[in-house]
Amino acid sequence: MLNIPRFLREIGRGRDGSRDLNQEEAYELFSAVLDGGVSDLELGGILIAFRMKSEAHDELCGFYRAADERLMRLRRPSGKPSPVVIPSYNGARHQPNLLPLLALLLQGRFGIPVLIHGPLEGMGRVGTATILRELGVQPSPTLSRAQDAID
C-alpha cells in the first residue's frame, strides 16, 4: 500500500519548502493515482501540492511513464493517411459547433480518418457527439471498434 501522507509531506510544503520527487517516486505515485488507488481527498491534496510547488522534470517524466503504460493505443491504418485526432470537450453555447463539419469534410472530401475524443453529452452546451449522432455517426464503444472505424 502506498504511503500517500509521506508523499504529501514531501511535496506539500509550498513553493520553497517542498522537495521534488525523483522519477521513480513520481512513477509510483502517479501509477497509484491512475489505477484509482488514491482517495478523492488524497488526490485533491496531491493536485493542490503540485499546483503550489510546480512540477519538476523528473516528476513529469515519472507521470509520463505511468500514463504511457496505461494508454490504449490505436494502430495507424495501412495505406491511409494518419488520422487527425481532435479533442472536443466544451461544446458550443453561443456559436455554432463546427467541429462535426470539419471532421466530416476531412473524412468525406479528403479521405483523412478523424478521431474525435470527448464526452458523449454536451453538459448544457451543444456537444460534438450529440451533433454527430444526429447525423448518423455513432461513437465507438470499444477500442477495437474505434480501430475498425479508422481502418
Summary of the structure (lengths in Angstrom):
residues: 151
radius of gyration: 20.1
end to end distance: 41.7
largest distance: 56.5
contacts: 384
relative contact order: 0.12
helix: 52%
strand: 7%
